[in-house]
Amino acid sequence: GPLAQCIAGIEIALSDIFGKQKGMPLWKLYGGKKGDVPVYASGINPTNPTKIASTAVELGYRGLKLKIGFDKKKDCENLAALRQIAGDDVRLMADANQAWELDEALIMFDALAEFDLDWLEEPIAADRPKQEWENLNQSAPMPIAAGENIQGEQEFAIVINEDILSVIQPDLAKWGGLSKTIPIGRSIIAAGKRFCPHYLGGG
């Protein structure tokens, strides 16, 4: 909630100040081995997504994430257009933003399979029962991603140990800041899952 976001924001700011005092970038301050990480273009909405995607690829982005969950026909048309722009060299992801019920998500899987998605993010509400998420994972033709709405070390420990999410996305601006998110990220990687920090308007 708002309090957790405020605490996270203060922690991030203090970390930044401390790093500047030490003359060290934050990645090195927290024990990172290199300063470069792969990034992707996010927040591509269904209104004229091809223009944004084309610009992103021209700028060198090697991944594109499209917002879907509005209309099946429109979603598929947009994904087809972005897949054409992306070709085989650029990863394509989709974020449904918790738009579907379980039965809707299962129906959409057939339509989405042809686009070779790197992952599908939050196809159902984050607080749906575990059984529904298990059903998703068992039926999905692509990896399932979530995590921006998970808060707390115990909650992350549960999803890390479960065989449901392939991509886990803590949002350090919503909860935990750097000091909590970095150890969680290391645990995600150690468990053989993909760690992809989330950020879009948190905090």
C-alpha positions, 0 to 999 in steps of 0.5 A: 500500500501507500506506506510500503511505497513511501518506505521503499522510496525513502530507502531507494533515496538513501541508498542513492545518497550513500552510493554517491558518498562512496563514489560507487554506482548502486550495482557495485555497492550491492555486490553486482558483477557488471553494470549492464543489464538487458532491457526491453521497451514496456508500456506499449499500449494498444493505440498505434503500438507499431509506431512505438515498437518501431521506434524502440527497435530503431533505438536498439531495444531487443525486447517489446512488451505490449499491453493486451486484455482489451479485445481478442481481435485487437490483441491478436492484430497488435501482436501480429504487427509487433511480431512482424516488426520484432522478427526473430531477433527481438523478444516479444512479451504481453501484459494482460494486466489481470484482465481475464477470468481463468476460463477467458485466459485458457481460451486466449492461450490458443490465440496467443500461441502463434506469437512465440511470446517470451512471457505472458504477464498477469493474465488473471488477477494476482489474488486469485486462488493458487489452483487457478494459477496452477491451471494456467501454468499447466495449460500455458504455451508460454512462460507465465510472469507476475510479481509486481503485486507480491509484497513481503519476503515470505510471500516471495519465498512461496512463489519462488519455491512453487512451480507456477511462475517462470518469470518473477517481477518484484517492484522495488518501488511498491515494496522493499526498495533495493535492500529487500529486492536484491536478495529476493532477486538472487533467490529467484535466480538461484531457483532457476527462474527469471528475475525481471524487476518491475517498474511502471508508476510504482511509488 
